[in-house]
Amino acid sequence: MRKFHLIATAAFGLEGVVAAELRRMGYEVETENGRVRFCGTMADIARCNLNLRVADRLLIEVGRFKATSFEELFEGVRALPWEEYIPKEGCFPVSGKAVASQLMSVPDCQAITKKAIVERLKQKYPVTWFEEAGETYKLEVGLLKDVATLTLDCSGAGLHRRGYRPLTAQAPLRETLAAALVLLCRWHPDRTLWDPMCGSGTIPIEAALIGRNIAPGLNRTFAAEDWRWMDKDVFRQARAQALEAIDRERELHIIGTDIDERVLSTARFHAKSAKVEKDIHIQCQPLSEMRTSREYGFIVCNPPYGERMGQMREAEQLYREMAKVFATLPTWGKNVITSYPNFERVYGRRADRRRKLYNGKLQCQYYQFLGPRPPWLERARQAAAQSDD
């Protein structure tokens, strides 16, 4: 079966999480800034679009070459086998970007790329004008340090668009970032996960999808499904395999609370749309009333950042209250993402781990305060160590 050079793009700081996802799926990967490279077939294009939780998009790399002049760019693009990807009726818009390259005029690079593709396709199809009335093949020319990379977007809408969140609350967290926060804290579905400031419910919903092993792309379609050269059976088979892989028996303990009942109605709607409403206990509750008898759970939250004038004092007050309330749960791991630069000082404790992430264009830190290992996990670790000896 035909092999493609594939790229899973990722937000800054999440490349390693995407690479780990792909390794678990059985792929050999190479990690770069903002992207993870691997090889795969049509079936892998369908499988990865459906199952990747943290990647932004899945791309086919059509070609890569050095280009320091517009002539080099034109000839390099024209040399690529575009007729293998774009049919005569295909619509092929070209976007572009350029970083640290001699060719920094993105509009010119886009126009030259488009012209070169047209010239290549004229050699294959007996036409002088392409109406582009058919399905869409979205292309990008990216220049980085004078190397041009030509890619074809397999996903269409970004992979964060799961299909369960038509309503958005104020300052929504992208689904891909929410999934990353859950994966980075190393939550296990046998333990409780609680978001005490859950807003529209994205973190608890992504946790439920992970806990149930529900493919995040099951409720949407992808650009590659419309391509006439794509085997239609691969997406049908990938969906059938994803449905079969769902764990319908596991008991999950996921809690989402917030002080705002109005936003919780949105969270309930989203949970129902994602078909995980039975897996999440959603309740209107202030942070100060956070109580539980369960041990060894995980708190994952995205509190207000205090970005706007007049809100910083409120954010600082909230962080101090978080420290007091979270201290009553000494066996729990606490995981907080915020852009507030002095969070550790206000919270009163240095994090065990920190990771720079981006919530949209906003630079944040993911502060992780690790809880103790549960006794049964420690006994399992010791038993495994003894068996290795």
C-alpha positions as CSV (number, residue, x, y, z in Angstrom):
1,M,0.0,0.0,0.0
2,R,1.2,3.5,-0.8
3,K,3.2,5.2,1.9
4,F,3.0,8.9,2.7
5,H,5.3,11.2,4.7
6,L,3.0,12.5,7.4
7,I,3.2,15.4,9.8
8,A,1.2,15.8,13.0
9,T,1.4,19.5,13.9
10,A,1.3,20.5,17.5
11,A,1.2,23.6,19.7
12,F,4.5,24.7,21.2
13,G,5.4,22.5,24.2
14,L,3.1,19.7,23.2
15,E,5.2,18.0,20.5
16,G,6.4,15.4,23.0
17,V,2.8,14.5,24.0
18,V,1.8,14.1,20.3
19,A,5.0,12.0,19.7
20,A,4.1,9.8,22.7
21,E,0.6,9.3,21.3
22,L,2.0,8.2,18.0
23,R,4.5,5.8,19.6
24,R,1.7,4.2,21.5
25,M,-0.1,3.7,18.2
26,G,3.0,1.9,16.9
27,Y,4.7,4.6,14.7
28,E,8.3,5.6,14.6
29,V,8.5,9.3,14.9
30,E,10.9,12.3,14.5
31,T,10.1,15.4,16.6
32,E,10.7,18.9,15.6
33,N,9.4,22.3,16.8
34,G,5.7,22.4,16.2
35,R,5.5,19.0,14.4
36,V,6.0,15.3,14.6
37,R,7.0,13.4,11.4
38,F,6.2,9.8,10.7
39,C,5.2,7.5,7.7
40,G,1.8,5.9,7.1
41,T,-0.7,4.6,4.6
42,M,-4.2,5.8,3.7
43,A,-5.4,3.7,6.6
44,D,-3.0,5.5,8.9
45,I,-4.3,8.9,7.7
46,A,-7.8,7.8,8.7
47,R,-6.7,6.3,12.0
48,C,-4.6,9.3,13.1
49,N,-7.3,11.8,12.2
50,L,-9.8,9.9,14.3
51,N,-7.6,9.1,17.3
52,L,-5.0,11.8,17.9
53,R,-6.1,13.9,20.9
54,V,-3.4,16.6,21.1
55,A,-2.3,17.2,17.5
56,D,-3.6,20.3,15.7
57,R,-3.7,18.9,12.2
58,L,-2.5,15.9,10.1
59,L,-0.6,16.8,6.9
60,I,0.9,15.0,4.0
61,E,4.4,16.3,3.1
62,V,4.4,16.5,-0.7
63,G,7.9,17.7,-0.9
64,R,10.8,19.6,0.8
65,F,13.7,21.4,-0.8
66,K,16.0,24.4,-0.5
67,A,14.7,27.7,-2.0
68,T,16.6,31.0,-1.7
69,S,15.1,32.5,-4.8
70,F,11.7,32.7,-6.4
71,E,13.1,30.7,-9.4
72,E,14.2,27.9,-7.1
73,L,10.8,27.9,-5.4
74,F,9.0,27.7,-8.7
75,E,11.1,24.9,-10.1
76,G,11.1,23.0,-6.9
77,V,7.3,23.1,-6.7
78,R,6.8,22.3,-10.3
79,A,9.0,19.2,-10.0
80,L,6.6,17.7,-7.4
81,P,4.0,15.0,-8.5
82,W,0.9,17.2,-7.9
83,E,-1.1,15.1,-10.4
84,E,-1.0,12.3,-7.8
85,Y,-2.9,14.5,-5.3
86,I,-5.0,17.0,-7.2
87,P,-7.6,15.9,-9.9
88,K,-8.5,18.2,-12.8
89,E,-11.6,19.6,-11.0
90,G,-9.9,19.9,-7.6
91,C,-9.9,23.2,-5.7
92,F,-6.4,23.8,-4.3
93,P,-6.1,27.0,-2.3
94,V,-2.5,27.8,-1.2
95,S,-1.6,29.4,2.1
96,G,1.9,30.2,3.3
97,K,4.3,31.2,6.0
98,A,8.0,32.2,6.2
99,V,10.4,32.3,9.1
100,A,14.1,33.2,8.9
101,S,14.3,32.8,5.1
102,Q,15.4,35.0,2.2
103,L,11.9,34.6,0.7
104,M,9.9,36.5,3.3
105,S,7.1,37.8,1.1
106,V,4.4,35.3,1.9
107,P,1.9,36.5,-0.8
108,D,4.6,36.2,-3.5
109,C,5.5,32.7,-2.3
110,Q,1.8,31.7,-2.4
111,A,1.3,33.1,-5.9
112,I,4.5,31.4,-7.3
113,T,3.6,28.1,-5.7
114,K,0.1,28.2,-7.2
115,K,1.5,29.1,-10.6
116,A,4.0,26.2,-10.5
117,I,1.3,23.7,-9.5
118,V,-0.9,24.9,-12.4
119,E,2.0,24.5,-14.8
120,R,2.7,21.0,-13.5
121,L,-1.0,20.0,-13.8
122,K,-1.2,21.3,-17.4
123,Q,1.3,18.6,-18.3
124,K,-1.1,16.0,-17.0
125,Y,-4.5,17.4,-17.9
126,P,-5.4,18.7,-21.4
127,V,-6.7,22.1,-20.2
128,T,-5.4,25.6,-20.0
129,W,-7.8,26.8,-17.2
130,F,-8.6,25.0,-13.9
131,E,-12.1,25.9,-12.7
132,E,-11.5,24.4,-9.2
133,A,-15.1,23.4,-8.8
134,G,-14.5,20.1,-7.1
135,E,-13.4,19.0,-3.7
136,T,-10.8,20.9,-1.7
137,Y,-7.1,20.1,-1.4
138,K,-5.8,22.7,1.0
139,L,-2.0,23.3,0.4
140,E,0.6,25.2,2.3
141,V,4.0,26.4,1.4
142,G,6.2,26.9,4.5
143,L,9.7,28.4,4.4
144,L,11.9,27.9,7.4
145,K,15.6,28.8,7.2
146,D,15.4,28.7,3.4
147,V,13.9,25.3,3.2
148,A,10.5,25.1,1.5
149,T,8.0,22.4,2.7
150,L,4.9,21.8,0.7
151,T,2.0,20.1,2.6
152,L,-1.5,18.9,2.0
153,D,-4.0,19.2,4.9
154,C,-5.7,15.9,5.6
155,S,-7.9,17.2,8.5
156,G,-9.8,20.2,7.2
157,A,-11.1,21.8,10.4
158,G,-8.5,21.7,13.2
159,L,-8.4,18.4,15.2
160,H,-9.5,20.4,18.3
161,R,-13.0,20.6,16.7
162,R,-14.4,17.4,18.1
163,G,-18.0,18.2,17.3
164,Y,-19.3,18.3,20.8
165,R,-18.8,22.0,21.6
166,P,-20.9,24.2,19.4
167,L,-21.4,26.5,22.4
168,T,-18.5,28.2,24.0
169,A,-18.1,29.9,27.4
170,Q,-15.9,32.9,28.1
171,A,-12.1,32.1,27.6
172,P,-12.7,28.6,26.3
173,L,-9.8,26.1,26.5
174,R,-9.1,24.2,23.3
175,E,-10.0,20.5,23.4
176,T,-6.5,19.5,22.3
177,L,-4.9,21.5,25.2
178,A,-7.4,20.1,27.7
179,A,-6.6,16.6,26.6
180,A,-2.8,17.4,26.9
181,L,-3.3,18.6,30.5
182,V,-5.0,15.3,31.4
183,L,-2.3,13.2,29.7
184,L,0.5,15.2,31.2
185,C,-0.7,14.7,34.8
186,R,-0.6,11.0,34.1
187,W,-4.1,10.4,35.5
188,H,-5.3,6.9,35.5
189,P,-9.0,6.2,34.9
190,D,-9.2,4.2,38.1
191,R,-8.7,7.3,40.1
192,T,-10.8,10.4,40.6
193,L,-10.2,13.5,38.4
194,W,-11.8,16.8,39.6
195,D,-11.8,20.2,37.8
196,P,-13.1,22.7,40.4
197,M,-13.4,25.5,37.9
198,C,-14.6,23.5,35.0
199,G,-16.4,26.3,33.0
200,S,-17.9,24.8,29.9
201,G,-16.6,21.3,30.9
202,T,-13.8,20.8,28.4
203,I,-11.2,19.2,30.8
204,P,-13.7,16.7,32.4
205,I,-15.1,15.8,28.9
206,E,-11.6,15.2,27.5
207,A,-10.8,13.1,30.6
208,A,-14.0,11.0,30.0
209,L,-13.1,10.5,26.4
210,I,-9.6,9.3,27.5
211,G,-11.0,7.2,30.3
212,R,-13.5,5.5,28.0
213,N,-10.9,5.3,25.1
214,I,-13.4,7.1,22.9
215,A,-11.7,8.4,19.7
216,P,-11.9,12.2,19.8
217,G,-12.8,12.4,16.0
218,L,-15.7,10.0,16.0
219,N,-18.3,12.8,15.8
220,R,-16.8,14.7,12.8
221,T,-15.6,14.4,9.2
222,F,-12.2,15.1,7.7
223,A,-11.0,16.8,4.4
224,A,-9.3,13.6,3.2
225,E,-12.7,11.7,3.2
226,D,-13.7,13.9,0.2
227,W,-10.6,13.2,-1.9
228,R,-11.4,11.0,-4.9
229,W,-8.2,9.1,-4.7
230,M,-8.7,8.3,-1.1
231,D,-10.0,4.7,-0.4
232,K,-13.4,5.4,1.2
233,D,-13.2,2.1,3.1
234,V,-10.3,3.3,5.3
235,F,-12.4,5.8,7.2
236,R,-15.3,3.4,7.5
237,Q,-12.9,0.7,8.9
238,A,-11.1,3.2,11.2
239,R,-14.5,4.3,12.7
240,A,-15.5,0.6,13.2
241,Q,-12.3,-0.1,14.9
242,A,-12.6,3.0,17.1
243,L,-16.1,2.1,18.1
244,E,-15.0,-1.5,19.0
245,A,-12.1,-0.1,21.1
246,I,-14.4,1.9,23.4
247,D,-14.3,0.7,27.0
248,R,-18.0,0.7,28.0
249,E,-17.5,-1.2,31.3
250,R,-15.0,0.9,33.3
251,E,-16.4,3.0,36.1
252,L,-15.1,6.5,36.0
253,H,-15.0,9.1,38.8
254,I,-14.8,12.5,37.1
255,I,-16.1,15.7,38.7
256,G,-16.6,19.1,37.3
257,T,-17.7,22.0,39.6
258,D,-18.0,25.7,39.1
259,I,-19.5,28.6,40.9
260,D,-21.5,29.7,37.8
261,E,-24.6,27.7,37.2
262,R,-25.2,29.3,33.8
263,V,-21.9,28.1,32.4
264,L,-22.5,24.6,33.9
265,S,-25.6,24.3,31.8
266,T,-23.3,24.6,28.8
267,A,-21.0,22.0,30.3
268,R,-23.9,19.6,30.7
269,F,-24.9,20.2,27.0
270,H,-21.4,19.6,25.8
271,A,-21.0,16.4,27.9
272,K,-24.3,15.1,26.4
273,S,-23.1,16.0,22.9
274,A,-19.9,14.0,23.6
275,K,-22.0,11.1,24.9
276,V,-20.1,11.1,28.3
277,E,-22.8,12.8,30.4
278,K,-23.1,9.7,32.6
279,D,-19.4,9.7,33.3
280,I,-19.1,13.2,34.7
281,H,-20.7,14.6,37.9
282,I,-21.3,18.3,37.2
283,Q,-22.4,20.4,40.1
284,C,-22.6,24.1,41.1
285,Q,-20.2,24.5,44.0
286,P,-17.8,27.2,45.2
287,L,-14.1,26.2,45.5
288,S,-14.3,26.7,49.3
289,E,-16.7,23.7,49.6
290,M,-14.5,21.3,47.7
291,R,-14.6,18.1,49.9
292,T,-14.2,14.4,49.2
293,S,-13.4,11.2,51.1
294,R,-11.7,9.8,48.0
295,E,-7.9,9.4,48.2
296,Y,-5.2,9.7,45.5
297,G,-7.1,11.7,43.0
298,F,-6.1,14.4,40.5
299,I,-7.1,18.1,40.3
300,V,-6.7,19.6,36.8
301,C,-7.9,23.1,36.3
302,N,-7.7,26.2,34.2
303,P,-8.5,29.1,36.7
304,P,-8.9,32.8,35.7
305,Y,-5.6,34.4,34.9
306,G,-6.2,37.9,35.9
307,E,-5.2,39.2,32.5
308,R,-7.4,42.3,32.5
309,M,-6.9,45.4,34.5
310,G,-8.7,45.1,37.8
311,Q,-8.9,41.3,37.8
312,M,-5.4,40.6,39.1
313,R,-6.3,41.0,42.7
314,E,-9.3,38.7,42.3
315,A,-7.0,36.1,40.6
316,E,-4.5,36.3,43.4
317,Q,-7.2,35.9,46.0
318,L,-8.4,32.8,44.2
319,Y,-4.9,31.3,44.0
320,R,-4.5,31.8,47.8
321,E,-7.9,30.1,48.4
322,M,-6.8,27.3,46.0
323,A,-3.7,26.7,48.2
324,K,-5.8,26.4,51.4
325,V,-8.5,24.1,49.8
326,F,-6.0,21.9,48.0
327,A,-4.0,21.5,51.2
328,T,-6.9,19.6,52.6
329,L,-6.3,16.9,49.9
330,P,-2.7,15.9,50.7
331,T,-2.8,12.7,48.7
332,W,-4.0,14.3,45.5
333,G,-2.0,15.6,42.6
334,K,-2.7,19.2,41.7
335,N,-2.3,20.5,38.2
336,V,-2.9,24.2,37.3
337,I,-2.4,26.1,34.0
338,T,-2.2,29.9,34.2
339,S,-0.4,32.8,32.5
340,Y,-0.1,34.6,35.9
341,P,3.7,35.0,36.3
342,N,3.8,34.9,40.1
343,F,1.5,32.0,40.7
344,E,4.0,30.0,42.8
345,R,4.6,33.0,45.1
346,V,0.9,33.6,45.6
347,Y,0.1,29.9,45.9
348,G,2.9,29.6,48.5
349,R,4.7,26.6,47.1
350,R,7.0,25.8,44.2
351,A,5.7,23.3,41.7
352,D,7.4,19.9,41.4
353,R,7.2,20.2,37.6
354,R,6.6,23.2,35.2
355,R,6.0,23.2,31.5
356,K,5.6,26.2,29.2
357,L,2.4,25.9,27.1
358,Y,0.3,28.2,25.1
359,N,-3.5,28.7,25.6
360,G,-4.2,30.2,22.1
361,K,-1.5,32.9,21.8
362,L,-1.2,33.4,25.5
363,Q,2.0,32.0,27.1
364,C,1.2,30.0,30.2
365,Q,2.9,27.6,32.7
366,Y,1.5,24.3,33.6
367,Y,2.3,23.9,37.3
368,Q,2.2,20.3,38.6
369,F,2.3,19.5,42.3
370,L,2.7,15.7,42.6
371,G,0.8,13.7,45.1
372,P,2.2,10.5,46.8
373,R,2.1,7.2,45.0
374,P,-0.8,5.1,46.2
375,P,0.3,2.1,48.3
376,W,-1.0,-0.4,45.7
377,L,1.0,1.2,42.9
378,E,4.1,1.3,45.1
379,R,3.7,-2.4,45.9
380,A,3.3,-3.1,42.2
381,R,6.4,-1.1,41.4
382,Q,8.5,-2.9,44.0
383,A,7.2,-6.3,42.7
384,A,8.1,-5.4,39.2
385,A,11.6,-4.3,40.3
386,Q,12.1,-7.6,42.2
387,S,11.1,-9.6,39.1
388,D,13.6,-7.7,37.0
389,D,16.3,-8.6,39.4
